[in-house]
Amino acid sequence: MTDSDRQDGATGWAVAPIDPDTADAPWPTIHGMRGRREQITTMMVISLGGVVGAAARYGAGLIWPTPVDHFPWTTFWVNVVGCGLMGFLMVLVTERFSAHPLIRPLLGTGVLGGFTTFSTYIVDTAHLLQPRTAGTALLYLSATLFGALGSVWATATLTRVVTLGPSGGHR
């Protein structure tokens, strides 16, 4: 049984795969089975992309270090910019162009997944949750959440308008 064959018990609707890059098969299948070579290739491109993204994030931290007990601007902007790039990328590869099956795992999961750092976001918040910096922690927590979500929404919307026209390709 594939992800697309399963149904939600409450609604009866088909259950979509969690991540189409790792679900069933982005490549044509032979007898319904995804080849081991394709799985290994996908994992290799995700790993390669993750190295590139993590190195870029590390470089940003070296260029713009955050003093202890201060608002972590570098991590904030890395996450906001990374989410914006994700909105741009996903519109291009899912709505605008027919992309190679490895583009999303390489750029989306790998590069941008390695670049954005929501684990550091939580660690930074935990370090700021001290009596004298609790306000900064709460500001950082909410600003990153709304900044990242707003960034992905804005860039996805703008990319649709620019590449598909004002109606987003709908008539």
Backbone as JSON Lines, residues from 0, in Angstrom:
{"i":0,"aa":"M","n":[0.85,-1.18,0.0],"ca":[0.0,0.0,0.0],"c":[0.89,1.24,0.0]}
{"i":1,"aa":"T","n":[0.62,2.16,-0.89],"ca":[1.39,3.39,-0.96],"c":[0.69,4.46,-0.15]}
{"i":2,"aa":"D","n":[1.4,5.59,0.08],"ca":[0.81,6.71,0.82],"c":[-0.47,7.18,0.14]}
{"i":3,"aa":"S","n":[-0.48,7.22,-1.19],"ca":[-1.65,7.75,-1.9],"c":[-2.83,6.79,-1.86]}
{"i":4,"aa":"D","n":[-2.62,5.51,-1.5],"ca":[-3.7,4.54,-1.39],"c":[-4.39,4.6,-0.04]}
{"i":5,"aa":"R","n":[-3.73,5.18,0.98],"ca":[-4.29,5.24,2.31],"c":[-5.33,6.34,2.4]}
{"i":6,"aa":"Q","n":[-6.33,6.12,3.26],"ca":[-7.35,7.12,3.46],"c":[-7.47,7.47,4.92]}
{"i":7,"aa":"D","n":[-7.81,8.73,5.17],"ca":[-8.07,9.2,6.53],"c":[-9.38,8.58,6.97]}
{"i":8,"aa":"G","n":[-9.4,7.95,8.14],"ca":[-10.6,7.31,8.65],"c":[-11.74,8.27,8.91]}
{"i":9,"aa":"A","n":[-11.44,9.49,9.29],"ca":[-12.48,10.47,9.64],"c":[-13.1,11.1,8.39]}
{"i":10,"aa":"T","n":[-12.3,11.41,7.39],"ca":[-12.81,12.13,6.22],"c":[-12.98,11.23,5.0]}
{"i":11,"aa":"G","n":[-12.22,10.14,4.93],"ca":[-12.25,9.29,3.76],"c":[-11.39,9.8,2.62]}
{"i":12,"aa":"W","n":[-10.73,10.95,2.84],"ca":[-9.87,11.52,1.82],"c":[-8.56,10.76,1.76]}
{"i":13,"aa":"A","n":[-7.95,10.76,0.6],"ca":[-6.64,10.14,0.45],"c":[-5.63,10.89,1.3]}
{"i":14,"aa":"V","n":[-4.75,10.15,1.95],"ca":[-3.71,10.75,2.79],"c":[-2.53,11.09,1.89]}
{"i":15,"aa":"A","n":[-2.14,12.35,1.89],"ca":[-1.0,12.78,1.09],"c":[0.29,12.36,1.78]}
{"i":16,"aa":"P","n":[1.34,12.09,1.01],"ca":[2.61,11.76,1.64],"c":[3.14,12.95,2.43]}
{"i":17,"aa":"I","n":[3.88,12.67,3.49],"ca":[4.45,13.71,4.32],"c":[5.4,14.57,3.51]}
{"i":18,"aa":"D","n":[6.26,13.95,2.75],"ca":[7.22,14.68,1.92],"c":[7.32,13.93,0.6]}
{"i":19,"aa":"P","n":[6.84,14.54,-0.48],"ca":[6.87,13.84,-1.76],"c":[8.27,13.47,-2.24]}
{"i":20,"aa":"D","n":[9.29,14.12,-1.69],"ca":[10.65,13.78,-2.1],"c":[11.11,12.45,-1.51]}
{"i":21,"aa":"T","n":[10.52,12.05,-0.41],"ca":[10.95,10.8,0.22],"c":[9.84,9.76,0.23]}
{"i":22,"aa":"A","n":[8.64,10.14,-0.17],"ca":[7.53,9.19,-0.21],"c":[7.57,8.4,-1.51]}
{"i":23,"aa":"D","n":[6.77,7.4,-1.59],"ca":[6.66,6.52,-2.75],"c":[7.84,6.64,-3.7]}
{"i":24,"aa":"A","n":[7.72,7.36,-4.8],"ca":[8.84,7.43,-5.74],"c":[8.71,8.62,-6.66]}
{"i":25,"aa":"P","n":[9.66,9.55,-6.62],"ca":[9.63,10.63,-7.61],"c":[10.06,10.14,-8.98]}
{"i":26,"aa":"W","n":[10.8,9.03,-9.04],"ca":[11.2,8.45,-10.31],"c":[10.14,7.45,-10.74]}
{"i":27,"aa":"P","n":[10.05,7.18,-12.04],"ca":[9.14,6.12,-12.47],"c":[9.55,4.81,-11.79]}
{"i":28,"aa":"T","n":[8.57,4.05,-11.38],"ca":[8.87,2.81,-10.64],"c":[8.73,1.6,-11.55]}
{"i":29,"aa":"I","n":[9.41,0.55,-11.17],"ca":[9.31,-0.73,-11.85],"c":[8.59,-1.67,-10.89]}
{"i":30,"aa":"H","n":[7.43,-2.15,-11.27],"ca":[6.64,-3.05,-10.43],"c":[6.33,-2.44,-9.06]}
{"i":31,"aa":"G","n":[6.16,-1.11,-9.01],"ca":[5.77,-0.45,-7.78],"c":[6.86,-0.36,-6.72]}
{"i":32,"aa":"M","n":[8.08,-0.71,-7.04],"ca":[9.15,-0.67,-6.04],"c":[10.17,0.4,-6.43]}
{"i":33,"aa":"R","n":[10.57,1.16,-5.46],"ca":[11.57,2.19,-5.69],"c":[12.95,1.56,-5.53]}
{"i":34,"aa":"G","n":[13.8,1.81,-6.49],"ca":[15.11,1.19,-6.48],"c":[16.02,1.72,-5.38]}
{"i":35,"aa":"R","n":[16.87,0.85,-4.9],"ca":[17.83,1.21,-3.86],"c":[18.77,2.31,-4.35]}
{"i":36,"aa":"R","n":[19.13,2.27,-5.62],"ca":[20.02,3.27,-6.17],"c":[19.41,4.68,-6.06]}
{"i":37,"aa":"E","n":[18.12,4.8,-6.35],"ca":[17.45,6.1,-6.26],"c":[17.39,6.58,-4.82]}
{"i":38,"aa":"Q","n":[17.15,5.67,-3.87],"ca":[17.13,6.05,-2.45],"c":[18.5,6.56,-2.01]}
{"i":39,"aa":"I","n":[19.53,5.85,-2.39],"ca":[20.89,6.25,-2.02],"c":[21.25,7.58,-2.68]}
{"i":40,"aa":"T","n":[20.88,7.73,-3.95],"ca":[21.15,8.99,-4.65],"c":[20.45,10.15,-3.96]}
{"i":41,"aa":"T","n":[19.19,9.97,-3.58],"ca":[18.44,11.02,-2.89],"c":[19.11,11.39,-1.58]}
{"i":42,"aa":"M","n":[19.51,10.4,-0.81],"ca":[20.18,10.67,0.46],"c":[21.53,11.37,0.24]}
{"i":43,"aa":"M","n":[22.22,11.02,-0.82],"ca":[23.51,11.66,-1.1],"c":[23.34,13.14,-1.48]}
{"i":44,"aa":"V","n":[22.33,13.44,-2.3],"ca":[22.15,14.85,-2.68],"c":[21.64,15.67,-1.5]}
{"i":45,"aa":"I","n":[20.82,15.08,-0.63],"ca":[20.38,15.79,0.58],"c":[21.59,16.07,1.46]}
{"i":46,"aa":"S","n":[22.46,15.09,1.63],"ca":[23.66,15.26,2.45],"c":[24.58,16.33,1.87]}
{"i":47,"aa":"L","n":[24.8,16.28,0.57],"ca":[25.64,17.27,-0.08],"c":[25.06,18.67,0.1]}
{"i":48,"aa":"G","n":[23.77,18.8,-0.13],"ca":[23.12,20.09,0.06],"c":[23.18,20.56,1.5]}
{"i":49,"aa":"G","n":[23.02,19.62,2.44],"ca":[23.09,19.96,3.86],"c":[24.45,20.51,4.25]}
{"i":50,"aa":"V","n":[25.5,19.94,3.68],"ca":[26.86,20.43,3.95],"c":[27.0,21.87,3.46]}
{"i":51,"aa":"V","n":[26.51,22.14,2.26],"ca":[26.6,23.49,1.69],"c":[25.79,24.48,2.54]}
{"i":52,"aa":"G","n":[24.57,24.11,2.89],"ca":[23.72,25.0,3.69],"c":[24.28,25.25,5.08]}
{"i":53,"aa":"A","n":[24.76,24.2,5.74],"ca":[25.32,24.35,7.08],"c":[26.59,25.19,7.05]}
{"i":54,"aa":"A","n":[27.4,25.01,6.01],"ca":[28.62,25.82,5.89],"c":[28.27,27.3,5.69]}
{"i":55,"aa":"A","n":[27.22,27.57,4.91],"ca":[26.8,28.97,4.72],"c":[26.29,29.57,6.03]}
{"i":56,"aa":"R","n":[25.53,28.79,6.79],"ca":[25.04,29.27,8.09],"c":[26.2,29.5,9.05]}
{"i":57,"aa":"Y","n":[27.15,28.59,9.08],"ca":[28.32,28.74,9.94],"c":[29.11,30.0,9.55]}
{"i":58,"aa":"G","n":[29.26,30.2,8.25],"ca":[29.95,31.4,7.77],"c":[29.24,32.68,8.2]}
{"i":59,"aa":"A","n":[27.91,32.67,8.13],"ca":[27.15,33.85,8.57],"c":[27.39,34.11,10.06]}
{"i":60,"aa":"G","n":[27.47,33.05,10.86],"ca":[27.75,33.21,12.28],"c":[29.14,33.76,12.56]}
{"i":61,"aa":"L","n":[30.09,33.41,11.72],"ca":[31.44,33.95,11.87],"c":[31.51,35.42,11.46]}
{"i":62,"aa":"I","n":[30.8,35.76,10.4],"ca":[30.83,37.13,9.91],"c":[30.06,38.07,10.85]}
{"i":63,"aa":"W","n":[28.92,37.6,11.35],"ca":[28.07,38.41,12.22],"c":[27.83,37.7,13.54]}
{"i":64,"aa":"P","n":[28.81,37.62,14.41],"ca":[28.63,36.9,15.69],"c":[27.63,37.65,16.59]}
{"i":65,"aa":"T","n":[26.95,36.89,17.43],"ca":[25.99,37.46,18.36],"c":[26.59,37.49,19.75]}
{"i":66,"aa":"P","n":[26.68,38.67,20.36],"ca":[27.17,38.73,21.75],"c":[26.23,37.99,22.7]}
{"i":67,"aa":"V","n":[26.77,37.45,23.77],"ca":[25.97,36.74,24.76],"c":[24.9,37.68,25.32]}
{"i":68,"aa":"D","n":[23.72,37.15,25.55],"ca":[22.58,37.88,26.12],"c":[22.04,38.99,25.21]}
{"i":69,"aa":"H","n":[22.29,38.91,23.92],"ca":[21.75,39.87,22.97],"c":[20.82,39.16,21.99]}
{"i":70,"aa":"F","n":[19.99,39.92,21.33],"ca":[19.09,39.36,20.32],"c":[19.93,38.69,19.23]}
{"i":71,"aa":"P","n":[19.68,37.42,18.94],"ca":[20.49,36.67,17.95],"c":[20.1,37.03,16.51]}
{"i":72,"aa":"W","n":[20.55,38.22,16.08],"ca":[20.17,38.71,14.76],"c":[20.61,37.78,13.64]}
{"i":73,"aa":"T","n":[21.77,37.2,13.74],"ca":[22.26,36.33,12.65],"c":[21.34,35.13,12.47]}
{"i":74,"aa":"T","n":[21.02,34.44,13.55],"ca":[20.14,33.27,13.45],"c":[18.76,33.7,12.97]}
{"i":75,"aa":"F","n":[18.29,34.83,13.46],"ca":[16.99,35.35,13.03],"c":[16.97,35.55,11.51]}
{"i":76,"aa":"W","n":[17.96,36.27,10.98],"ca":[17.98,36.55,9.55],"c":[18.26,35.32,8.7]}
{"i":77,"aa":"V","n":[19.08,34.4,9.21],"ca":[19.31,33.14,8.49],"c":[17.98,32.4,8.32]}
{"i":78,"aa":"N","n":[17.19,32.32,9.38],"ca":[15.92,31.62,9.29],"c":[14.9,32.34,8.42]}
{"i":79,"aa":"V","n":[14.83,33.66,8.53],"ca":[13.88,34.42,7.71],"c":[14.26,34.35,6.23]}
{"i":80,"aa":"V","n":[15.53,34.55,5.93],"ca":[15.99,34.47,4.53],"c":[15.84,33.05,4.0]}
{"i":81,"aa":"G","n":[16.21,32.05,4.79],"ca":[16.07,30.66,4.35],"c":[14.63,30.28,4.06]}
{"i":82,"aa":"C","n":[13.71,30.74,4.89],"ca":[12.29,30.45,4.65],"c":[11.79,31.18,3.41]}
{"i":83,"aa":"G","n":[12.27,32.4,3.21],"ca":[11.91,33.12,1.98],"c":[12.4,32.4,0.74]}
{"i":84,"aa":"L","n":[13.62,31.92,0.79],"ca":[14.16,31.16,-0.34],"c":[13.38,29.87,-0.56]}
{"i":85,"aa":"M","n":[12.9,29.27,0.52],"ca":[12.1,28.05,0.39],"c":[10.78,28.35,-0.32]}
{"i":86,"aa":"G","n":[10.13,29.46,0.02],"ca":[8.9,29.84,-0.67],"c":[9.12,30.06,-2.15]}
{"i":87,"aa":"F","n":[10.2,30.74,-2.48],"ca":[10.59,30.99,-3.87],"c":[10.84,29.67,-4.6]}
{"i":88,"aa":"L","n":[11.67,28.82,-4.0],"ca":[12.04,27.54,-4.62],"c":[10.82,26.65,-4.83]}
{"i":89,"aa":"M","n":[9.97,26.5,-3.82],"ca":[8.86,25.57,-3.93],"c":[7.86,25.99,-5.01]}
{"i":90,"aa":"V","n":[7.63,27.29,-5.16],"ca":[6.75,27.72,-6.24],"c":[7.37,27.38,-7.59]}
{"i":91,"aa":"L","n":[8.66,27.65,-7.73],"ca":[9.31,27.37,-9.01],"c":[9.29,25.88,-9.36]}
{"i":92,"aa":"V","n":[9.62,25.03,-8.4],"ca":[9.75,23.6,-8.74],"c":[8.43,22.83,-8.68]}
{"i":93,"aa":"T","n":[7.41,23.38,-8.02],"ca":[6.16,22.64,-7.96],"c":[5.06,23.24,-8.83]}
{"i":94,"aa":"E","n":[5.16,24.54,-9.12],"ca":[4.09,25.19,-9.86],"c":[4.52,25.77,-11.2]}
{"i":95,"aa":"R","n":[5.78,26.08,-11.34],"ca":[6.22,26.81,-12.54],"c":[6.98,25.92,-13.52]}
{"i":96,"aa":"F","n":[7.94,25.18,-13.03],"ca":[8.79,24.38,-13.91],"c":[8.68,22.9,-13.58]}
{"i":97,"aa":"S","n":[8.96,22.09,-14.56],"ca":[9.05,20.66,-14.33],"c":[10.52,20.37,-14.0]}
{"i":98,"aa":"A","n":[10.8,20.21,-12.72],"ca":[12.18,20.08,-12.26],"c":[12.59,18.62,-12.15]}
{"i":99,"aa":"H","n":[13.88,18.4,-12.24],"ca":[14.44,17.06,-12.02],"c":[14.06,16.6,-10.62]}
{"i":100,"aa":"P","n":[13.8,15.31,-10.42],"ca":[13.37,14.82,-9.11],"c":[14.35,15.08,-7.96]}
{"i":101,"aa":"L","n":[15.61,15.39,-8.27],"ca":[16.58,15.62,-7.21],"c":[16.71,17.1,-6.81]}
{"i":102,"aa":"I","n":[16.04,18.0,-7.52],"ca":[16.16,19.43,-7.21],"c":[15.59,19.74,-5.83]}
{"i":103,"aa":"R","n":[14.38,19.27,-5.54],"ca":[13.79,19.55,-4.23],"c":[14.6,18.96,-3.08]}
{"i":104,"aa":"P","n":[15.01,17.69,-3.16],"ca":[15.83,17.18,-2.06],"c":[17.16,17.91,-1.92]}
{"i":105,"aa":"L","n":[17.8,18.26,-3.04],"ca":[19.09,18.95,-2.98],"c":[18.94,20.36,-2.4]}
{"i":106,"aa":"L","n":[18.09,21.16,-3.0],"ca":[17.99,22.56,-2.61],"c":[17.08,22.79,-1.41]}
{"i":107,"aa":"G","n":[15.92,22.15,-1.4],"ca":[14.96,22.36,-0.31],"c":[15.36,21.68,0.98]}
{"i":108,"aa":"T","n":[15.45,20.37,0.93],"ca":[15.78,19.61,2.14],"c":[17.25,19.78,2.52]}
{"i":109,"aa":"G","n":[18.14,19.72,1.53],"ca":[19.57,19.78,1.79],"c":[20.08,21.18,2.09]}
{"i":110,"aa":"V","n":[20.19,22.02,1.05],"ca":[20.8,23.35,1.22],"c":[20.01,24.21,2.19]}
{"i":111,"aa":"L","n":[18.71,24.38,1.94],"ca":[17.93,25.27,2.81],"c":[17.64,24.64,4.16]}
{"i":112,"aa":"G","n":[17.52,23.33,4.21],"ca":[17.37,22.66,5.51],"c":[18.63,22.77,6.35]}
{"i":113,"aa":"G","n":[19.8,22.72,5.7],"ca":[21.06,22.89,6.41],"c":[21.34,24.34,6.77]}
{"i":114,"aa":"F","n":[20.83,25.26,5.94],"ca":[21.05,26.69,6.18],"c":[20.18,27.2,7.33]}
{"i":115,"aa":"T","n":[18.88,26.91,7.27],"ca":[18.01,27.34,8.36],"c":[18.32,26.53,9.6]}
{"i":116,"aa":"T","n":[18.09,27.12,10.75],"ca":[18.54,26.48,11.98],"c":[17.55,26.7,13.11]}
{"i":117,"aa":"F","n":[16.47,25.96,13.05],"ca":[15.46,26.13,14.09],"c":[15.87,25.46,15.39]}
{"i":118,"aa":"S","n":[16.82,24.57,15.36],"ca":[17.33,24.03,16.63],"c":[18.14,25.1,17.36]}
{"i":119,"aa":"T","n":[18.95,25.86,16.63],"ca":[19.7,26.96,17.24],"c":[18.74,28.04,17.74]}
{"i":120,"aa":"Y","n":[17.67,28.24,17.04],"ca":[16.62,29.19,17.44],"c":[16.11,28.83,18.84]}
{"i":121,"aa":"I","n":[15.84,27.57,19.06],"ca":[15.34,27.12,20.37],"c":[16.44,27.22,21.43]}
{"i":122,"aa":"V","n":[17.67,26.84,21.09],"ca":[18.78,26.94,22.05],"c":[19.03,28.4,22.41]}
{"i":123,"aa":"D","n":[19.02,29.3,21.41],"ca":[19.18,30.73,21.68],"c":[18.08,31.23,22.61]}
{"i":124,"aa":"T","n":[16.86,30.81,22.35],"ca":[15.74,31.22,23.2],"c":[15.94,30.72,24.63]}
{"i":125,"aa":"A","n":[16.34,29.47,24.77],"ca":[16.57,28.9,26.11],"c":[17.65,29.69,26.86]}
{"i":126,"aa":"H","n":[18.72,30.05,26.17],"ca":[19.78,30.83,26.81],"c":[19.31,32.22,27.22]}
{"i":127,"aa":"L","n":[18.37,32.78,26.46],"ca":[17.86,34.11,26.78],"c":[16.78,34.08,27.87]}
{"i":128,"aa":"L","n":[16.28,32.92,28.21],"ca":[15.23,32.83,29.23],"c":[15.82,32.95,30.64]}
{"i":129,"aa":"Q","n":[16.4,34.07,30.89],"ca":[16.95,34.43,32.2],"c":[16.18,35.66,32.66]}
{"i":130,"aa":"P","n":[16.16,35.93,33.95],"ca":[15.36,37.07,34.43],"c":[15.64,38.39,33.69]}
{"i":131,"aa":"R","n":[16.88,38.7,33.41],"ca":[17.17,40.0,32.8],"c":[17.01,40.02,31.29]}
{"i":132,"aa":"T","n":[16.87,38.84,30.62],"ca":[16.74,38.8,29.17],"c":[15.48,38.05,28.71]}
{"i":133,"aa":"A","n":[14.55,37.82,29.61],"ca":[13.33,37.08,29.26],"c":[12.52,37.82,28.19]}
{"i":134,"aa":"G","n":[12.47,39.14,28.26],"ca":[11.76,39.91,27.24],"c":[12.37,39.73,25.87]}
{"i":135,"aa":"T","n":[13.69,39.72,25.81],"ca":[14.39,39.49,24.55],"c":[14.08,38.09,24.02]}
{"i":136,"aa":"A","n":[14.03,37.11,24.92],"ca":[13.71,35.73,24.52],"c":[12.32,35.66,23.89]}
{"i":137,"aa":"L","n":[11.34,36.28,24.53],"ca":[9.98,36.24,24.01],"c":[9.87,37.0,22.68]}
{"i":138,"aa":"L","n":[10.56,38.12,22.58],"ca":[10.58,38.87,21.33],"c":[11.2,38.03,20.22]}
{"i":139,"aa":"Y","n":[12.32,37.4,20.5],"ca":[13.02,36.55,19.52],"c":[12.15,35.37,19.12]}
{"i":140,"aa":"L","n":[11.52,34.74,20.1],"ca":[10.66,33.58,19.84],"c":[9.53,33.96,18.88]}
{"i":141,"aa":"S","n":[8.85,35.04,19.16],"ca":[7.72,35.43,18.32],"c":[8.17,36.06,17.0]}
{"i":142,"aa":"A","n":[9.21,36.89,17.03],"ca":[9.68,37.53,15.79],"c":[10.17,36.51,14.78]}
{"i":143,"aa":"T","n":[10.86,35.49,15.25],"ca":[11.34,34.46,14.32],"c":[10.18,33.68,13.73]}
{"i":144,"aa":"L","n":[9.23,33.3,14.56],"ca":[8.07,32.55,14.08],"c":[7.32,33.35,13.01]}
{"i":145,"aa":"F","n":[6.95,34.58,13.34],"ca":[6.19,35.39,12.39],"c":[7.04,35.84,11.21]}
{"i":146,"aa":"G","n":[8.31,36.13,11.45],"ca":[9.2,36.51,10.36],"c":[9.39,35.39,9.36]}
{"i":147,"aa":"A","n":[9.6,34.18,9.84],"ca":[9.82,33.03,8.96],"c":[8.55,32.69,8.18]}
{"i":148,"aa":"L","n":[7.42,32.64,8.87],"ca":[6.16,32.33,8.19],"c":[5.79,33.44,7.19]}
{"i":149,"aa":"G","n":[5.96,34.68,7.61],"ca":[5.68,35.79,6.71],"c":[6.59,35.8,5.5]}
{"i":150,"aa":"S","n":[7.84,35.44,5.7],"ca":[8.81,35.41,4.62],"c":[8.46,34.34,3.58]}
{"i":151,"aa":"V","n":[8.13,33.14,4.04],"ca":[7.8,32.09,3.08],"c":[6.5,32.43,2.35]}
{"i":152,"aa":"W","n":[5.53,32.99,3.04],"ca":[4.27,33.38,2.4],"c":[4.52,34.49,1.37]}
{"i":153,"aa":"A","n":[5.25,35.53,1.78],"ca":[5.47,36.67,0.89],"c":[6.26,36.28,-0.35]}
{"i":154,"aa":"T","n":[7.3,35.5,-0.2],"ca":[8.09,35.14,-1.38],"c":[7.35,34.16,-2.27]}
{"i":155,"aa":"A","n":[6.58,33.25,-1.69],"ca":[5.77,32.34,-2.51],"c":[4.73,33.13,-3.3]}
{"i":156,"aa":"T","n":[4.08,34.06,-2.64],"ca":[3.06,34.89,-3.31],"c":[3.7,35.74,-4.4]}
{"i":157,"aa":"L","n":[4.78,36.41,-4.09],"ca":[5.47,37.26,-5.06],"c":[5.98,36.43,-6.25]}
{"i":158,"aa":"T","n":[6.52,35.26,-5.97],"ca":[7.02,34.4,-7.05],"c":[5.88,33.96,-7.95]}
{"i":159,"aa":"R","n":[4.73,33.64,-7.37],"ca":[3.56,33.28,-8.19],"c":[3.14,34.44,-9.08]}
{"i":160,"aa":"V","n":[3.08,35.63,-8.51],"ca":[2.65,36.8,-9.28],"c":[3.64,37.08,-10.41]}
{"i":161,"aa":"V","n":[4.91,37.03,-10.11],"ca":[5.93,37.35,-11.12],"c":[6.0,36.28,-12.21]}
{"i":162,"aa":"T","n":[5.92,35.0,-11.82],"ca":[6.11,33.93,-12.81],"c":[4.82,33.44,-13.47]}
{"i":163,"aa":"L","n":[3.7,33.58,-12.76],"ca":[2.44,33.04,-13.29],"c":[1.42,34.13,-13.6]}
{"i":164,"aa":"G","n":[1.71,35.37,-13.28],"ca":[0.76,36.46,-13.5],"c":[-0.02,36.77,-12.24]}
{"i":165,"aa":"P","n":[-0.75,37.89,-12.24],"ca":[-1.47,38.33,-11.04],"c":[-2.5,37.33,-10.52]}
{"i":166,"aa":"S","n":[-3.07,36.5,-11.39],"ca":[-4.06,35.52,-10.93],"c":[-3.4,34.25,-10.4]}
{"i":167,"aa":"G","n":[-2.06,34.2,-10.39],"ca":[-1.36,33.01,-9.91],"c":[-1.52,31.82,-10.81]}
{"i":168,"aa":"G","n":[-1.84,32.07,-12.08],"ca":[-2.0,30.98,-13.03],"c":[-3.42,30.42,-13.07]}
{"i":169,"aa":"H","n":[-4.32,30.98,-12.23],"ca":[-5.71,30.53,-12.19],"c":[-6.56,31.43,-13.08]}
{"i":170,"aa":"R","n":[-7.52,30.86,-13.73],"ca":[-8.4,31.66,-14.62],"c":[-9.74,31.87,-13.97]}
